[in-house]
Amino acid sequence: MDERKGAARSLGSNLPLEGIRVFDITRVIAGPYCSMLLADLGADVIKIEEPRHGDELRWVGRYKGRAPHDEDYFYASNRSKRSVGLNLKDSRHRAIAFDLIACSDILVENFSPGVMDRLGLGWKVLSVVNPKLVYCSISGFGQQGPYRNRLALDPIIQAVSGIMSVTGEPEGAPMQVGAPIADVISGMFGAYTVVAALYAARDTGRGRYIDISMQDAMLAVLGPRMGEALQARLSPARHGNGNPMRVPANSYKASDGKYIAIIVQNDNHWPPFCKAINRLDLLEEPDYATMSGRVKHRALLDELVSGEFLQRDSGTWAQILAANRVPFAVVNSYLDALADEQVTYRGLVREVVHPVSGKIRVVGPPWIIPETHLEPTAPPLLGEHTEEVLKDWLGWDEARVAHFKKGYEESVVRADV
């Protein structure tokens, strides 16, 4: 384990958040995703976990073909962090937490509202302990309001936000997006606001409290589709893979069974598209000359275009559509998406060495900052860096660490907060 000592603090060089300390008391996805983004920017993130079981994503079901010790769900949102085992229901461990928070720049938590107050680690207390602390709470519905105490996971937020109502086929049932998008978006908003508050804290010397609601976060990213409800007071319908304002704009099946997503964004794209499908005769059709006309005759045009796409395989279509600068993509599986040549070129997928699972792959940060270098480290083992952090952050000597270890086992009880 020595080779991993301090690894999370040696991510790279010239990173924007180098030297920033994050007390991460999060679990599952939304909170861990937020703190992982901060780690990707160079922050020293210590993940506080209950010593016996840790983050519940460490012990959920395994993927097919994976070993019992593989924590793949956990790996996805916890790279480049250090794990510290503390039972916050134990007064001795809670005192250590106070010391760590006192020298932290940021605290991120995503317990249910009220839990941190019951632990004695609420904002009112900690803002006195550390006036410069930026404190971010992520919860399903926010810290106040009629839904404050309701439990919420990603599917619940997808439902209540309305995104399910516009996802799926027109005559089908509402459909969830095939990824925990509400969790991830909430984590992104958390990281965004934390960095802004950190910037202000450096100027003013005062930290900020940030209340992130997953419900709010999802509503905030619905974009133009929400404009219809906001201004016209109409609920958008489901259109499958179609676009209510543009035609052709859909996913069309090619002769090899794969689908091609295309969108004719405006009238300027219509001639190149007709050329690509070798149907220049369509340019002479007055019904299709404008976007409004094509939308009006959506069913006929979609049927025609579908027939054309069945004439060639997806690889051939990719070449033709690219040559004519038509907005398109082959509909990838997740495996195809990871292997995509553009993703490979940009080096998004990284390989790190985990002490138990061996070589694992992680999706790295989706940005490139010139003149910086990032080498993500493997997600930590449970409590792997406890002693290391006590020395690094609190300056403990070997004798004090040894004393802590002696009484550690009696405090290792599951903290079901």
Residue pairs with C-beta under 8 A, 6 or more apart in sequence:
1 355
1 384
4 355
4 377
4 378
4 384
5 388
6 388
6 392
7 377
7 378
8 39
8 44
8 45
8 80
8 81
8 82
8 377
8 380
8 385
9 44
9 82
9 392
10 375
10 377
11 39
11 40
11 42
11 80
11 374
11 375
11 376
11 377
12 42
12 372
12 373
12 374
12 375
13 372
13 373
14 371
14 372
14 373
15 41
15 42
15 369
15 372
15 374
16 41
16 42
16 369
16 372
17 38
17 41
17 42
17 43
17 195
18 42
18 43
19 42
19 44
20 38
20 42
20 43
20 44
20 105
20 106
20 198
21 43
21 44
21 46
21 103
21 104
21 105
21 106
21 393
22 35
22 38
22 39
22 43
22 44
22 45
22 46
22 104
22 105
22 106
22 107
22 108
23 46
23 48
23 97
23 100
23 101
23 104
23 106
23 107
23 108
24 31
24 32
24 35
24 45
24 46
24 47
24 48
24 81
24 107
24 108
25 31
25 48
25 88
25 107
25 108
25 109
25 111
25 116
25 121
26 32
26 34
26 35
26 47
26 108
26 109
26 110
26 138
27 49
27 55
27 56
27 57
27 110
28 55
28 56
28 57
28 110
28 153
28 183
29 57
29 77
29 154
29 180
29 183
29 184
29 187
30 110
30 138
30 182
30 183
30 184
30 186
30 187
30 190
30 214
31 108
31 109
31 110
31 138
31 187
31 190
32 47
32 55
32 57
32 77
32 78
32 187
33 77
33 183
33 184
33 186
33 187
33 188
34 108
34 110
34 136
34 138
34 186
34 187
34 188
34 190
34 191
34 194
35 45
35 47
35 81
35 108
35 191
36 45
36 77
36 78
36 79
36 80
36 81
36 187
37 187
37 188
37 191
37 365
38 45
38 106
38 108
38 191
38 194
38 195
39 45
39 79
39 80
39 81
40 80
40 364
40 365
40 374
40 376
41 195
41 365
42 374
43 105
43 106
44 82
45 80
45 81
45 82
46 81
46 82
46 83
46 84
46 100
46 385
46 389
46 393
47 55
47 78
47 81
47 82
47 83
47 84
47 380
48 84
48 86
48 88
48 97
48 100
49 55
49 83
49 84
49 85
49 86
49 382
49 383
50 85
50 86
50 87
50 88
50 414
50 415
51 85
51 86
51 87
51 382
51 383
51 408
51 411
51 412
52 412
52 413
52 414
53 59
53 382
53 414
54 83
54 85
54 382
54 383
55 74
55 78
57 71
57 73
57 74
57 77
58 71
58 73
58 74
58 382
59 71
60 73
62 68
62 70
62 72
63 70
63 72
66 72
67 357
69 356
69 357
70 356
70 357
71 357
71 379
72 360
74 379
75 354
75 357
75 360
75 362
75 378
75 379
76 362
76 363
77 187
78 379
78 380
79 352
79 362
79 376
79 377
79 378
79 379
80 376
80 377
81 379
81 380
82 380
82 384
82 385
82 388
82 389
83 380
83 381
83 382
83 383
83 384
83 385
83 386
84 100
84 383
84 385
84 386
84 389
84 390
85 382
85 383
85 386
85 408
85 412
86 93
86 94
86 96
86 97
86 386
87 93
87 411
87 412
87 413
87 415
88 94
88 97
88 119
88 121
88 415
88 417
89 119
89 413
89 415
89 417
90 411
90 413
92 407
92 411
93 411
94 119
94 120
94 121
96 390
96 394
96 404
97 121
98 121
98 129
99 393
99 394
100 389
100 393
100 394
101 107
101 121
101 126
101 129
101 130
101 133
102 129
102 130
103 130
103 393
103 394
104 130
104 133
105 132
105 133
105 134
105 198
105 201
106 133
106 134
106 135
106 136
106 194
106 198
107 126
107 133
107 134
107 135
107 136
108 136
108 138
108 190
108 194
109 116
109 121
109 135
109 136
109 137
109 138
110 137
110 138
110 139
111 139
111 417
112 139
112 149
112 151
113 137
113 139
113 142
113 143
113 144
113 148
113 149
114 149
115 417
116 122
116 123
116 137
117 124
118 417
119 417
123 135
123 137
123 209
126 133
126 135
127 133
127 135
127 207
127 209
130 207
131 205
131 206
131 207
132 201
132 205
132 206
132 207
133 207
134 194
134 197
134 198
134 201
134 207
134 208
134 210
135 207
135 208
135 209
135 210
136 190
136 193
136 194
136 197
136 210
136 212
137 143
137 209
137 210
137 211
137 212
138 186
138 187
138 190
138 212
138 214
139 152
139 211
139 212
139 213
139 214
140 147
140 150
140 151
140 152
140 153
140 156
140 157
140 213
140 214
140 215
141 147
141 148
141 150
141 152
141 213
141 214
141 215
142 148
142 211
142 212
142 213
142 215
142 216
143 211
144 211
147 215
152 160
152 214
152 215
153 183
154 180
154 181
154 182
154 183
154 214
155 176
157 182
157 183
157 186
157 214
157 215
157 218
158 164
158 176
158 177
158 181
158 182
158 218
159 174
159 176
160 215
161 182
161 215
161 218
161 219
161 222
162 219
162 222
162 229
162 235
163 177
163 181
163 218
163 222
164 174
164 175
164 176
165 174
165 235
165 236
165 238
166 225
166 236
166 237
166 238
166 239
167 174
167 175
167 176
167 177
167 238
168 174
168 175
168 238
168 240
169 238
169 240
170 237
170 238
170 239
170 240
172 238
174 238
181 218
182 214
182 217
182 218
183 214
185 214
185 217
185 218
185 221
186 212
186 213
186 214
186 217
186 218
188 217
189 212
189 217
189 220
190 210
190 212
193 210
193 212
194 210
197 207
197 208
197 210
200 206
200 208
201 207
201 208
219 226
225 236
228 234
228 235
228 236
229 235
229 236
236 244
237 244
240 250
241 250
241 251
241 261
242 249
242 250
242 298
242 302
243 249
243 250
243 263
244 295
245 291
245 295
246 263
246 264
246 265
246 291
246 294
246 295
247 264
247 291
247 294
247 295
247 297
247 298
247 301
247 302
248 262
248 263
248 264
248 273
248 294
248 301
248 302
248 305
249 262
249 263
249 264
249 265
250 261
250 262
250 302
250 305
251 259
251 260
251 261
251 331
252 259
252 260
252 262
252 305
252 306
252 309
253 259
253 260
253 306
253 309
253 310
254 260
254 309
254 310
254 312
254 313
254 314
254 316
254 317
255 310
255 311
255 312
255 313
256 313
256 314
256 315
258 313
258 314
258 330
258 331
259 314
259 330
259 331
260 309
260 314
260 317
260 318
260 321
260 328
260 329
260 330
260 331
261 328
261 329
261 330
261 331
262 273
262 321
262 326
262 327
262 328
263 269
263 327
263 328
264 270
264 273
264 291
264 294
264 326
264 327
265 327
266 291
267 290
267 291
269 326
269 327
270 283
270 288
270 291
270 294
271 283
272 324
272 325
272 326
273 324
273 326
274 280
274 282
274 283
275 324
276 320
276 321
276 323
276 324
276 326
277 305
277 308
277 309
278 308
279 304
279 308
282 288
282 304
283 289
286 293
287 293
287 294
287 296
287 297
288 294
288 297
288 301
294 301
309 317
312 320
314 330
317 328
317 330
318 328
318 330
321 328
322 328
330 336
332 340
337 343
338 349
338 361
338 363
343 349
346 368
347 364
348 363
348 364
348 366
349 361
349 362
349 363
349 364
350 361
350 362
350 363
350 364
350 376
351 359
351 360
351 361
351 362
352 359
352 360
352 362
352 376
352 377
352 378
353 359
353 360
353 378
354 360
354 378
354 379
355 378
355 381
356 381
360 378
362 376
362 379
364 374
364 376
365 374
365 376
387 401
387 404
387 405
390 396
390 400
390 401
390 404
391 397
391 401
396 404
